[in-house]
Amino acid sequence: MRRERRRDFETRDGKLMTLFVCSRLLGPYAHPEDPRLRPAGRMAKEVIKQLQAG
């Protein structure tokens, strides 16, 4: 899916949506053993860097 929607994910709106999904996974109701926590955390950090860079 990431390959197919690459152009969408690379836009500012796409990055914001990615960050939103990551925040849902990392939020206060996250289960500490959820295997998606680490990848979501890494992705969130990367997206934040990209958004801050402009």
Buried (B, 14 or more C-beta within 10 A) or exposed (E): EEEEEEEEBEEEEBBEBBBEBBEEBBEEEBEEEEEBBEEBEEBBEBBEEBEEEE
